[in-house]
Amino acid sequence: MSGTVTLGMVPVVLTALFFVLADGQITNDFLIAHLLAMGVPVIGPAAIWYWDARVFPTFVDQSADLAANPTAVQRVGDKYKAIFSTRSWYFVVPWIALIVGLTVLNLGFFETVGITGAGDPAFWVYLLFAAWWGLITGIGLHGAVTAVRAIRAVGELDLQIDPLHPDGLGGLSMIGHLAIWTTMLISLGSLALPLAFLLGTEGGYRAVVYLAVGVYIVVIAVSFVYPTVYVNRRAGEIQERELEKRREKIRQLQTQAANLEEADGDTGTIDEVATRLEIQRLRDEFNEYDSVSLYPLSVGIIIRLVSSLFLPIFFTLIDIYLGQLL
């Protein structure tokens, strides 16, 4: 954890160095936008560590409790944890190149805030900041992709719905928690929206920036909606399988009870009573399975989802307001 705090100080140091090297023409709107964007790599390392060390392992452990083969779930968890740890570079390297490339393309804008040209040390410091920002956000985005893949892989296993699970969702709340924590991780990028809008409006890439923001909001929504809808469909199949098993058993016992009712003697009566008690037990189980909510959504999860989707809209409005004020 101390390492993540140290990593979070890197963009602070780079920012301070940039402000020292720039020649003092930094505008208020750029200063505010940059400081907000700086918050992403400051908070990001701790958020990524928490997701990797706490959220994802909890998802695997709780999924194993619902699986017919817990070992298979652990194998899936180990596989995708290794993918997240060792293959992030496949996603991160091109992402860093994109962020640094966009920064270079906006050299004209940076010349309006105190940078004298491509050879200015302040510009190279800012490129380092952009590269670090791309590194942290790229890892976060790769985590989102990993989470979606892991949820799908777990969903393809033989899972069991527990109608008596304390979460009231058949045990599926672990899907919602992983999805919403992943969505919240991605939504941290909303802090950079004012800077993106500033580069778009002042740097001449407005259409690209607004398109990127729209895609970003869609990605936030999809990172939550896709896994929850997928798991809901799989859970529906499992639920229907369990219900059908009980339907068939109840029909068999009803026929058996009718035959016993026609039989003579105390033995037939006792067997009939026992059979009808078993029918009632199966009906109770049927109703329990039938009443389970298959969407892994609780009130807390929904509140976090709404807040995650609200963040980019909030910072968009902040940018518009600051633009009018400054």
C-alpha positions as CSV (number, residue, x, y, z in Angstrom):
1,M,0.0,0.0,0.0
2,S,2.9,2.4,0.7
3,G,4.1,1.7,-2.8
4,T,0.8,2.9,-4.2
5,V,1.0,6.1,-2.2
6,T,4.5,6.7,-3.6
7,L,3.3,6.1,-7.1
8,G,0.6,8.6,-6.5
9,M,3.1,11.3,-5.8
10,V,4.8,10.9,-9.2
11,P,2.2,13.1,-11.0
12,V,2.4,15.7,-8.2
13,V,6.2,16.0,-8.6
14,L,5.9,16.2,-12.4
15,T,3.2,18.9,-12.1
16,A,5.3,21.0,-9.7
17,L,8.3,20.7,-12.0
18,F,6.2,21.7,-15.0
19,F,4.9,24.8,-13.2
20,V,8.4,25.7,-12.2
21,L,9.8,25.4,-15.8
22,A,6.9,27.1,-17.5
23,D,7.3,30.8,-18.0
24,G,4.4,32.0,-15.9
25,Q,1.7,32.3,-18.6
26,I,-0.4,29.5,-17.2
27,T,-4.1,30.4,-17.4
28,N,-6.6,29.8,-14.6
29,D,-8.8,27.4,-16.7
30,F,-5.7,25.3,-17.6
31,L,-4.5,25.3,-14.0
32,I,-7.8,24.0,-12.7
33,A,-8.3,21.5,-15.6
34,H,-4.8,20.1,-15.1
35,L,-5.1,19.8,-11.3
36,L,-8.3,17.8,-11.8
37,A,-6.7,15.6,-14.4
38,M,-3.7,15.1,-12.0
39,G,-6.2,13.5,-9.5
40,V,-6.5,10.5,-11.8
41,P,-2.9,9.2,-11.5
42,V,-2.8,10.4,-7.8
43,I,-5.8,8.3,-6.8
44,G,-5.4,5.6,-9.5
45,P,-2.6,3.5,-8.0
46,A,-4.4,3.0,-4.7
47,A,-7.7,2.3,-6.5
48,I,-6.0,-0.3,-8.8
49,W,-4.3,-1.9,-5.8
50,Y,-7.6,-2.2,-3.9
51,W,-9.3,-3.7,-7.0
52,D,-6.6,-6.2,-7.5
53,A,-5.9,-7.1,-3.9
54,R,-9.4,-6.9,-2.4
55,V,-12.3,-6.7,-4.9
56,F,-11.3,-9.3,-7.5
57,P,-10.2,-12.0,-4.9
58,T,-13.5,-11.5,-3.1
59,F,-15.4,-12.0,-6.3
60,V,-13.5,-15.3,-6.9
61,D,-14.0,-16.6,-3.4
62,Q,-17.8,-15.8,-3.3
63,S,-18.2,-17.3,-6.8
64,A,-16.6,-20.5,-5.6
65,D,-19.2,-20.8,-2.9
66,L,-21.9,-21.0,-5.6
67,A,-20.1,-23.2,-8.0
68,A,-20.6,-27.0,-8.4
69,N,-16.9,-27.2,-8.8
70,P,-15.1,-24.5,-6.7
71,T,-11.7,-25.5,-8.0
72,A,-12.8,-24.5,-11.5
73,V,-13.7,-21.0,-10.3
74,Q,-10.3,-20.7,-8.5
75,R,-8.6,-21.7,-11.8
76,V,-10.5,-19.0,-13.6
77,G,-9.6,-16.5,-11.0
78,D,-5.9,-17.4,-11.1
79,K,-6.0,-17.2,-14.9
80,Y,-7.4,-13.7,-15.1
81,K,-5.4,-12.4,-12.2
82,A,-2.3,-13.5,-14.0
83,I,-3.6,-11.9,-17.2
84,F,-4.2,-8.6,-15.4
85,S,-0.7,-8.7,-13.8
86,T,1.4,-9.8,-16.7
87,R,-0.5,-8.7,-19.9
88,S,-1.4,-5.2,-19.1
89,W,1.3,-4.0,-21.4
90,Y,-0.6,-5.2,-24.5
91,F,-3.2,-2.6,-23.7
92,V,-1.1,0.0,-21.9
93,V,1.6,0.6,-24.5
94,P,-0.7,1.7,-27.4
95,W,-2.8,3.6,-24.9
96,I,0.3,5.6,-23.7
97,A,1.3,6.2,-27.3
98,L,-2.2,7.6,-28.0
99,I,-2.2,9.9,-25.0
100,V,1.4,11.2,-25.7
101,G,0.6,11.6,-29.4
102,L,-2.5,13.7,-28.6
103,T,-0.3,15.9,-26.3
104,V,2.2,16.4,-29.1
105,L,-0.5,17.3,-31.5
106,N,-1.7,20.0,-29.1
107,L,1.7,21.7,-28.9
108,G,0.2,24.9,-30.3
109,F,-2.2,25.0,-27.3
110,F,0.7,24.4,-24.8
111,E,2.6,27.3,-26.3
112,T,-0.3,29.6,-25.1
113,V,0.3,28.5,-21.5
114,G,4.0,29.1,-21.1
115,I,5.8,26.5,-23.3
116,T,8.1,28.0,-25.9
117,G,8.2,25.0,-28.2
118,A,9.0,21.3,-28.7
119,G,12.5,21.8,-27.2
120,D,11.3,23.4,-24.0
121,P,12.1,21.3,-21.0
122,A,8.6,22.1,-19.6
123,F,7.0,20.4,-22.6
124,W,9.1,17.2,-22.1
125,V,8.1,17.2,-18.4
126,Y,4.5,17.4,-19.5
127,L,5.0,14.6,-22.0
128,L,6.3,12.5,-19.0
129,F,3.1,13.5,-17.1
130,A,1.0,12.4,-20.1
131,A,2.8,9.1,-20.3
132,W,2.4,8.5,-16.6
133,W,-1.3,9.4,-16.9
134,G,-1.6,7.0,-19.8
135,L,0.1,4.2,-17.8
136,I,-2.2,4.5,-14.8
137,T,-5.4,4.9,-16.8
138,G,-4.4,2.1,-19.2
139,I,-3.9,-0.3,-16.3
140,G,-7.4,0.7,-15.0
141,L,-9.0,0.2,-18.4
142,H,-7.3,-3.2,-18.8
143,G,-8.7,-4.1,-15.4
144,A,-12.2,-3.3,-16.7
145,V,-11.6,-5.6,-19.7
146,T,-10.3,-8.3,-17.4
147,A,-13.3,-8.0,-15.1
148,V,-15.8,-8.5,-18.0
149,R,-13.9,-11.5,-19.3
150,A,-13.6,-13.1,-15.8
151,I,-17.3,-12.6,-15.1
152,R,-18.2,-14.2,-18.4
153,A,-15.8,-17.1,-17.8
154,V,-17.3,-17.7,-14.3
155,G,-20.8,-17.5,-15.8
156,E,-20.0,-20.3,-18.2
157,L,-19.3,-22.7,-15.2
158,D,-21.9,-24.8,-13.5
159,L,-23.2,-22.3,-10.8
160,Q,-26.0,-22.9,-8.3
161,I,-28.4,-20.3,-7.1
162,D,-28.9,-20.2,-3.3
163,P,-32.4,-18.9,-2.6
164,L,-31.5,-18.5,1.1
165,H,-28.4,-16.5,0.5
166,P,-28.3,-13.5,2.9
167,D,-27.8,-11.0,0.0
168,G,-31.3,-11.7,-1.2
169,L,-30.1,-12.2,-4.7
170,G,-29.3,-15.9,-4.7
171,G,-25.7,-15.2,-4.0
172,L,-25.2,-13.2,-7.3
173,S,-24.4,-9.9,-5.5
174,M,-20.7,-10.7,-6.0
175,I,-21.2,-10.1,-9.8
176,G,-22.7,-6.7,-9.1
177,H,-20.0,-5.7,-6.7
178,L,-17.1,-6.6,-9.1
179,A,-18.9,-4.8,-11.9
180,I,-19.7,-1.6,-10.0
181,W,-16.2,-1.4,-8.5
182,T,-14.8,-1.8,-12.0
183,T,-17.1,0.9,-13.3
184,M,-16.1,3.2,-10.4
185,L,-12.4,2.6,-11.3
186,I,-13.0,3.6,-14.9
187,S,-15.1,6.7,-13.8
188,L,-12.1,8.2,-12.1
189,G,-11.1,9.3,-15.6
190,S,-13.9,11.8,-15.5
191,L,-11.5,14.1,-13.6
192,A,-9.6,14.6,-16.9
193,L,-12.7,15.7,-18.9
194,P,-12.2,19.5,-18.3
195,L,-8.7,19.2,-19.6
196,A,-9.9,17.2,-22.6
197,F,-12.5,19.8,-23.4
198,L,-10.0,22.5,-23.0
199,L,-7.6,20.8,-25.5
200,G,-10.6,20.2,-27.8
201,T,-11.9,23.7,-27.8
202,E,-8.5,25.5,-27.8
203,G,-6.4,23.0,-29.6
204,G,-8.7,22.4,-32.6
205,Y,-9.8,18.8,-32.0
206,R,-13.3,19.5,-30.6
207,A,-15.2,16.9,-32.6
208,V,-12.7,14.2,-31.6
209,V,-12.8,15.1,-27.9
210,Y,-16.6,15.2,-27.7
211,L,-16.8,11.8,-29.6
212,A,-14.2,10.4,-27.2
213,V,-16.3,11.6,-24.2
214,G,-19.4,10.1,-25.6
215,V,-17.6,6.8,-26.1
216,Y,-16.2,7.0,-22.6
217,I,-19.6,7.3,-21.0
218,V,-20.8,4.4,-23.1
219,V,-17.8,2.3,-21.9
220,I,-18.7,3.1,-18.3
221,A,-22.2,1.9,-18.8
222,V,-21.3,-1.2,-20.8
223,S,-18.6,-2.2,-18.2
224,F,-21.5,-2.6,-15.7
225,V,-24.5,-3.5,-17.9
226,Y,-22.9,-6.2,-20.0
227,P,-21.7,-8.5,-17.2
228,T,-24.9,-8.0,-15.2
229,V,-27.2,-8.8,-18.1
230,Y,-25.1,-11.7,-19.1
231,V,-25.1,-13.2,-15.6
232,N,-28.8,-12.5,-15.4
233,R,-29.4,-14.6,-18.5
234,R,-27.2,-17.5,-17.2
235,A,-28.9,-17.3,-13.8
236,G,-32.3,-17.5,-15.5
237,E,-31.2,-20.7,-17.2
238,I,-30.0,-22.1,-13.9
239,Q,-33.2,-21.0,-12.2
240,E,-35.4,-22.6,-14.9
241,R,-33.4,-25.9,-14.6
242,E,-33.9,-26.0,-10.9
243,L,-37.6,-25.2,-11.2
244,E,-38.1,-27.8,-13.9
245,K,-36.5,-30.5,-11.7
246,R,-38.9,-29.7,-8.9
247,R,-41.9,-29.6,-11.2
248,E,-41.1,-33.1,-12.5
249,K,-40.6,-34.4,-8.9
250,I,-43.8,-32.8,-7.7
251,R,-45.8,-34.4,-10.5
252,Q,-44.3,-37.8,-9.8
253,L,-45.1,-37.5,-6.1
254,Q,-48.7,-36.3,-6.8
255,T,-49.3,-39.5,-8.9
256,Q,-47.7,-41.6,-6.1
257,A,-49.9,-39.9,-3.5
258,A,-53.0,-40.5,-5.5
259,N,-52.2,-44.2,-5.8
260,L,-51.5,-44.4,-2.1
261,E,-54.8,-42.8,-1.3
262,E,-56.5,-45.7,-3.0
263,A,-54.5,-48.2,-1.1
264,D,-56.0,-49.9,2.0
265,G,-54.4,-50.0,5.5
266,D,-52.5,-47.8,7.9
267,T,-49.2,-48.2,6.0
268,G,-50.8,-46.7,2.8
269,T,-52.1,-43.8,4.9
270,I,-48.8,-43.1,6.5
271,D,-47.0,-43.3,3.2
272,E,-49.5,-40.9,1.6
273,V,-49.1,-38.3,4.4
274,A,-45.3,-38.5,4.1
275,T,-45.6,-38.1,0.3
276,R,-47.8,-35.1,0.6
277,L,-45.4,-33.5,3.1
278,E,-42.6,-34.0,0.6
279,I,-44.7,-32.4,-2.1
280,Q,-45.3,-29.4,0.2
281,R,-41.5,-29.2,0.9
282,L,-40.8,-29.2,-2.8
283,R,-43.4,-26.6,-3.4
284,D,-41.8,-24.4,-0.8
285,E,-38.4,-24.8,-2.5
286,F,-40.0,-24.1,-5.9
287,N,-41.4,-20.8,-4.6
288,E,-38.1,-19.9,-3.0
289,Y,-36.3,-20.4,-6.3
290,D,-39.0,-18.7,-8.3
291,S,-38.9,-15.6,-6.1
292,V,-35.1,-15.0,-6.3
293,S,-34.1,-11.8,-7.9
294,L,-31.7,-12.7,-10.7
295,Y,-30.3,-9.2,-11.3
296,P,-27.3,-8.8,-9.1
297,L,-28.3,-5.3,-8.0
298,S,-28.8,-4.0,-4.5
299,V,-29.7,-0.4,-3.5
300,G,-26.0,0.3,-2.7
301,I,-24.8,-1.0,-6.0
302,I,-27.4,1.0,-7.9
303,I,-26.4,4.2,-6.0
304,R,-22.7,3.6,-6.9
305,L,-23.7,3.0,-10.6
306,V,-25.6,6.2,-10.8
307,S,-22.8,8.1,-9.2
308,S,-20.3,6.6,-11.6
309,L,-22.4,7.6,-14.6
310,F,-23.0,11.0,-13.1
311,L,-19.3,11.8,-12.7
312,P,-18.5,12.5,-16.5
313,I,-21.8,14.5,-16.8
314,F,-20.9,16.5,-13.7
315,F,-17.4,17.4,-14.9
316,T,-18.8,18.2,-18.3
317,L,-21.1,20.7,-16.6
318,I,-18.2,22.0,-14.5
319,D,-16.2,22.6,-17.7
320,I,-19.1,24.5,-19.3
321,Y,-19.6,26.6,-16.1
322,L,-15.9,27.4,-15.8
323,G,-15.7,28.3,-19.5
324,Q,-18.4,30.9,-18.9
325,L,-16.9,32.1,-15.7
326,L,-13.3,32.4,-16.8
